[in-house]
């Protein structure tokens, strides 16, 4: 069995090229390189090199305030397009802002404040041309759910309002800190499938909550799960108001089919209305921050969670539209802009103005995109339109029925339930679909917090599975070439007699070292069993293709050392092919190269196979071992 039948030649097969061991690098230089790749993958400081001080100042100003970069080339044609887009999204932002404020159990006027100052800030600091800034339903729902567990908005509205301001302050501080510290990659741990499921679940919960307004119910559950909401709805059937339901569903139908029933005779319905909206711009609210126990921890937790969700959605939306127009947005710049919008310092007044707002929703950004916006000036136009509304037009909203706001929210939320994306996930990746539906079920049947925990946990679980259970493949030779590929993908490829070629498709770390050791042993067992059954040439060599192994730690080195010992005991020869610089450097420092033998490490799989084939066809059987084996058989 194995190499027991053969005597290896005294000299090794010479190869024209050997795998090089990289020269040693100082630790400080390696650390600097790794930190740069982690926190500055886009190399933002490159543009400052070899520039005079004045030029560096200008470049820095453009970096933090992109408006100075594109404003000099702004044209009148752009202004016409941005003006139309800005007025269009303002017509959507005003009712949405009021509706989402209601969803967060906050005064309706705050919904208008959120569409005034923040768009101006984003127009100066944001890198997206298409993102329309304003409140989003999911952040509003999270605010209502998490703060509502601590303070009842109806019983203690002032404290609830102050907690909302405090949560927004910490959301902004957290967002801006992530951007300044170049930690934007943290948001990437919320996968696309997770966001789809979470957003759809949150939209479903929001729609269910609007049944209170649609049906005209005065008492409603504070829970957000499906069972509690349905129990609350159907236990009060005697209190359903057909007037509210009729108005609500009619207006919802109008929104969904985008047709205005101009010929319908208006009727008078006895329903709740918004009430008085104070005219004027938003006042300073620094003194409203709650920075004492026991509410501080709740505000911090709410701020961080809503900040992360808002960042994930806002950056995802911005990137989606940037892809259509073929330009790039900087995630870290977006974080700084979002955080600054939530915490805007007015130094002249020496106060901190807190805006209840989060990054722009997809629906508003889609309207902005389709309306033909060219730059972030559309946000400025929207802010000016909202300012006019705040100064002069707020009394007109006094008699707006709350059921209409519920209809607006439902209409907007239906667009967040992206069933086509879920179907696409099912078609492309079943596991992603499971992740999506798990996040959805967690929100709908549990709570927003449970859904968020489930979504993050499943995303991290998948990352851990990728790391802890990397793929390994058997490689075969594609006929008439020197190319070796996965035999399951290329069914016409041929295995090499006497040689098992395995590809390790991931870095080797402590998390997967044990698994890889066991998996390699199992591949060898299965190959030997197959060869015994088929009567083919016995296994002599095991080649590990290390091309995809970008790095290896000490646990991985120990694993390779153990595999080498196992191969020796089984009288098999371990061969390495195409190890990278980091791998070779650590194999050399650990002296494992001496144990494997540098002559058994090759540049390519083809060279390794050629060397093994040469030895298989030129080495002579050992007569003593042959005689011993024959005696054992007898």
Secondary structure, DSSP 8 states (H G I E B T S, - for coil): -GGGGEE--SS----S----------HHHHHHHHHHHHH-TT-TTGGGTT--HHHHHHHHHHHH-THHHHGGG--HHHHHHHHHHHHHHHHHHHHHHHHHHHHTTS-HHHHHHTTTHHHHHHHHH---SS------HHHHHHHHHHHHTTS-TTT-HHHHHHHHHHHHHHHHHHHHHHHHTT-GGGGGGS-HHHHHHHHHHHHHHHHHHTHHHHHT-S---S--SHHHHHHHHHTTGGG--HHHHHHHHHHHHHHHHT---TTS--------B------S-----GGG---STTTHHHHHHHHHHHHHHHHHHHHHHHHHHHHHHT----HHHHHHHHHHHHEEEETTTTEEEE----S--HHHHHHHHHTT--STHHHHHHHHHHHHIIIIIGGGGTT-BHHHHHHHHHHHHHTT--HHHHHHHHHH-HHHHHHHHHHHHHHHHT-HHHHHHHHHHHHHHHHHHHHHS--EEEEEE-TTSS-EEETTT-TT-B--TTEEEEEE-S-B-TTTHHHHHHHHHHHHHHHHHHHHHHT-----EEEEE-TT---B-HHHHHHHHHHHHHHHHTT-EEEEES--HHHHHHHHHTTHHHHH-GGGEESSHHHHHHHHHHHHHH-EE-HHHHHHHHHHH-
